[in-house]
């Protein structure tokens, strides 16, 4: 048996009409009000984090970003960091 996860209490003050709408929606979904609220809050948090923390690029944008990241000719310190040999150097 796994140890029970410690939980924290979150107190919210909302107008009665907000509480009534949440209670009604929770009842419609067949879940407890607290479970409904936690699920909705987590979904909103995940959606926001996804939109802020992750970029979605089309193919052209992806190529531009890759070129910028891999063209180290004018950035020798980056080239050293990435351990990429100088593309303009001649190898004997």
Secondary structure, 3 states (H helix, E strand, C coil): CCCCCCCCCCCCCCCHHHHHHHHHHHHHHCCCHHHHHHHHHHHHHHHHHHHHHCCCCCHHHHHHHHHHHHCCCCCHHHHHHHCCCCCCCCCC
